[in-house]
Amino acid sequence: MAVRLLEGKKALVSGVANRRSIAWGIAQAFHEQGARLAFTCLESACRRVAKLAAELDSDLVFPCDVSRDEEISRAFEEVGRAFDGELNVLVHSIAYARLEDLGGEFLTVSREGWRVALETSAYSLVAMARAARPLMKAAGGGSILTLSFQGSGKVVPSYNVMGVAKAALESAVRYLAYDLGPDGIRVNALSPGPIPTASAVVIERFEESTRRVEAQSPLLRSVTLQDVGSAAVFYAADASGMITGSILNVDGGMGILISGAGPHPRAPKPGAPSMQNAEGRRQKAE
């Protein structure tokens, strides 16, 4: 029997909204590797998330509005009771900005729009890490993982204030890693390439970005939820025990290319099957 990397680990996953959520891909990967799972979500989403959680043998779904400290405290108290006072892994996959602050000119972002985006998308990591700390210390250490995006360091048209929020999030990862390291708690982030989630609709020419990854990246295929889930398993597992404060690009190597790079010389010709489709057919045949 193959060794499961997260056997016996207790993991809390925040940010599952539907089957297209990156957090859902991570939760599936954790389950496959033996982790026990709990989930937090907005109260309005609890019924929907509970149905998904049941597919992963979990009935631990706790409402939590991360803009309210008392709800964060209550949710982690419930997680502590469910997990016998311990927590090994926290996945923070939460981001939000008002629709009117996405698209158009970044210059038009309002003071309130700035506050909402930064508080929900970046400060929530700090607040959840603070609440997770005693549970992880009781477990002898732990791993905190959050999700970023390339808009943190480069301009992604229409991403606007969310790019600023992701930049703040990545900086918070480094400061949290410094504070929590002596407790044996690691803090890292994954920065996936374009994945067709519900939130991707706000990004201009998103489908074009996906096609560019398939034609230009060294791996010649787009990123999947399974790819991100596998990377998350590594960061959650003991195998990454000396990695903290890092931002890992899960982008098929797009980040190493200059902006004007053309199609890879070994990319499939127009009309030919893509590398990703060909691989899928090979696995199906096996």
C-alpha positions in Angstrom: 0.0 0.0 0.0 1.4 3.4 -1.0 2.3 5.8 1.9 -0.2 8.7 2.2 1.7 11.9 2.8 -0.9 13.5 5.1 -2.1 10.4 7.0 -3.4 11.5 10.4 -3.0 15.3 9.7 -5.8 17.5 10.7 -6.5 20.2 8.1 -8.8 23.2 8.0 -9.6 24.5 4.5 -11.2 27.9 4.0 -12.6 29.3 0.8 -14.4 26.4 -0.8 -17.3 27.8 -2.8 -18.0 25.2 -5.5 -16.3 22.4 -7.5 -14.3 25.0 -9.5 -12.7 26.5 -6.3 -9.0 26.1 -6.0 -9.7 25.3 -2.3 -11.8 22.4 -3.4 -9.0 21.0 -5.5 -6.7 21.3 -2.5 -9.2 19.6 -0.2 -9.6 16.7 -2.6 -5.8 16.2 -2.8 -5.6 16.4 1.0 -8.3 13.8 1.4 -6.5 11.4 -1.1 -3.4 11.7 1.0 -5.1 10.8 4.3 -5.9 14.1 6.0 -8.9 14.7 8.2 -10.7 17.8 6.9 -12.7 20.6 8.3 -14.1 23.6 6.4 -15.0 27.3 7.1 -17.2 29.4 4.9 -19.8 32.1 5.0 -23.0 31.0 6.7 -24.9 31.5 3.5 -22.7 28.9 1.8 -22.7 26.3 4.6 -25.3 24.0 3.1 -23.6 23.9 -0.3 -20.1 23.4 1.3 -21.5 20.7 3.6 -22.6 18.6 0.5 -19.1 18.9 -0.9 -17.5 18.1 2.4 -19.5 14.9 2.7 -17.8 13.6 -0.4 -14.5 13.9 1.4 -15.9 12.1 4.5 -16.2 15.3 6.6 -19.2 16.7 8.4 -17.1 19.5 9.9 -18.3 22.8 8.3 -18.2 25.9 10.4 -19.6 29.4 9.5 -17.0 32.1 9.6 -17.1 35.7 8.3 -13.4 36.7 8.3 -14.3 40.3 8.6 -15.5 39.7 12.2 -12.9 38.7 14.8 -15.5 37.1 17.0 -16.5 34.7 14.2 -13.0 33.7 13.6 -12.5 33.0 17.3 -15.7 31.0 17.5 -14.9 29.0 14.3 -11.4 28.0 15.6 -12.8 27.1 19.0 -15.1 24.7 17.2 -12.3 23.4 15.1 -10.3 22.8 18.3 -13.1 20.8 19.8 -13.5 18.7 16.7 -9.8 18.0 16.4 -9.0 17.4 20.1 -7.3 20.8 20.5 -4.8 20.3 17.6 -4.5 21.5 14.0 -1.7 20.6 11.6 -2.7 22.5 8.4 -4.5 25.7 7.6 -5.4 26.6 4.0 -6.4 30.2 3.5 -8.0 30.6 0.1 -10.0 33.8 0.7 -10.1 36.9 -1.6 -12.7 39.5 -2.2 -13.0 42.9 -3.8 -16.1 44.9 -4.8 -17.0 44.5 -8.4 -16.9 48.2 -9.0 -13.3 48.2 -8.0 -12.3 45.7 -10.6 -12.1 46.6 -14.3 -11.6 50.1 -15.7 -8.9 52.3 -14.1 -7.2 51.3 -10.9 -7.1 55.0 -10.2 -10.8 55.0 -9.4 -10.6 52.7 -6.5 -12.4 54.1 -3.5 -11.1 54.3 0.0 -13.8 51.9 1.1 -13.1 49.5 -1.8 -9.4 49.5 -0.8 -10.3 48.7 2.8 -12.6 45.9 1.9 -10.2 44.2 -0.5 -7.1 44.5 1.8 -9.0 43.5 4.9 -10.7 40.5 3.4 -8.0 39.2 1.2 -4.8 39.9 3.2 -5.6 40.8 6.9 -7.8 37.7 7.1 -4.6 35.5 6.8 -3.1 37.3 9.8 -6.3 36.9 11.8 -6.7 33.2 11.0 -3.0 32.5 11.6 -3.3 34.1 15.0 -6.3 31.9 15.8 -4.6 28.8 14.5 -1.4 29.3 16.4 -2.3 27.7 19.8 -3.8 24.7 18.0 -0.7 24.2 15.9 1.6 24.6 18.9 -0.4 21.9 20.6 0.2 19.7 17.6 3.9 20.3 17.7 3.9 22.7 14.7 2.0 23.1 11.5 1.7 24.5 8.0 -0.2 27.5 6.9 -0.8 27.9 3.2 -2.4 30.8 1.3 -3.2 31.5 -2.4 -1.7 34.3 -4.4 -1.7 35.3 -8.1 0.8 36.9 -10.5 -1.1 40.2 -10.3 0.7 40.7 -7.0 3.9 41.6 -8.8 2.8 42.5 -12.3 0.0 44.5 -13.8 -2.9 42.3 -14.8 -5.5 44.6 -16.5 -8.7 44.8 -14.6 -7.3 43.0 -11.5 -6.6 46.4 -10.0 -7.0 46.5 -6.2 -7.0 42.7 -5.9 -3.4 42.9 -7.2 -2.5 45.2 -4.4 -4.2 42.9 -1.9 -2.2 39.9 -3.2 1.0 41.9 -2.9 0.1 42.6 0.8 -0.8 39.0 1.2 2.6 37.8 0.0 4.4 40.3 2.3 2.2 39.0 5.2 3.4 35.5 4.4 7.0 36.5 5.0 6.3 38.4 8.3 4.1 35.6 9.6 6.8 33.0 8.7 9.3 35.0 10.8 7.0 35.3 13.8 5.7 31.7 13.8 8.9 29.9 12.8 10.0 29.4 16.4 6.7 27.6 17.1 7.4 25.1 14.3 4.8 26.7 12.2 5.6 27.3 8.5 3.8 29.9 6.3 3.9 29.7 2.5 1.9 30.7 -0.6 1.1 29.1 -3.9 0.7 31.4 -6.9 -1.1 29.4 -9.6 -1.3 30.3 -13.3 -4.7 31.0 -14.8 -7.3 28.5 -13.7 -11.0 28.9 -14.8 -12.6 29.6 -11.4 -15.7 31.7 -10.8 -13.5 34.7 -9.9 -11.5 34.5 -13.1 -14.3 36.2 -15.0 -13.1 39.6 -13.8 -9.7 39.1 -15.5 -9.5 40.6 -19.0 -8.7 38.2 -21.8 -8.6 35.3 -19.4 -9.1 32.6 -22.0 -6.3 34.2 -24.1 -4.0 33.9 -21.0 -4.8 30.2 -20.8 -4.1 29.6 -24.4 -0.8 31.4 -24.1 0.3 29.1 -21.3 -0.6 26.1 -23.4 1.4 27.5 -26.3 4.4 29.1 -24.6 5.1 27.5 -21.2 7.8 24.9 -21.0 5.3 22.3 -20.0 2.9 23.2 -22.8 -0.3 22.9 -20.8 -2.5 24.9 -18.6 -2.7 24.6 -14.8 -5.4 22.4 -13.2 -6.9 22.2 -9.8 -5.0 18.9 -9.4 -1.7 20.6 -10.0 -2.4 23.1 -7.3 -3.6 20.4 -5.0 -0.5 18.4 -5.4 1.7 21.4 -4.6 -0.4 22.1 -1.6 0.1 18.5 -0.4 3.9 19.0 -0.5 3.7 22.2 1.5 1.4 20.6 4.1 3.5 17.4 4.4 6.6 16.9 6.6 8.7 16.7 3.5 8.7 20.5 3.2 9.6 20.9 6.9 12.4 23.4 6.1 10.5 25.6 3.7 8.8 28.7 5.0 8.1 32.3 3.8 8.1 31.2 0.2 5.9 32.0 -2.8 5.8 29.1 -5.2 4.7 29.6 -8.8 2.5 26.8 -10.1 2.4 28.0 -13.7 4.1 25.5 -15.9 7.2 27.7 -16.0 5.5 30.8 -17.6 7.2 32.9 -15.0 10.7 32.3 -16.5 9.7 33.7 -19.9 10.1 37.3 -21.0 6.9 39.1 -21.9 7.5 39.0 -25.6 8.1 35.2 -25.8 6.4 33.6 -28.7 5.0 30.1 -29.0 7.3 27.3 -27.9 9.0 25.7 -30.9 7.6 22.3 -29.8 4.1 23.6 -29.2 1.3 21.7 -31.2 0.4 23.3 -34.4 -3.0 25.0 -34.7 -5.7 22.3 -35.0 -3.5 19.6 -33.5 -4.2 18.0 -30.1 -2.7 19.9 -27.2 -0.2 18.3 -24.9 -2.8 18.3 -22.1 -5.5 16.6 -24.2 -3.0 14.1 -25.5 -1.9 13.3 -21.9 -5.6 12.9 -20.9 -6.2 10.4 -23.7 -3.1 8.4 -22.7 -4.2 8.1 -19.1 -7.7 7.1 -20.1 -6.3 4.4 -22.3 -4.2 3.1 -19.5 
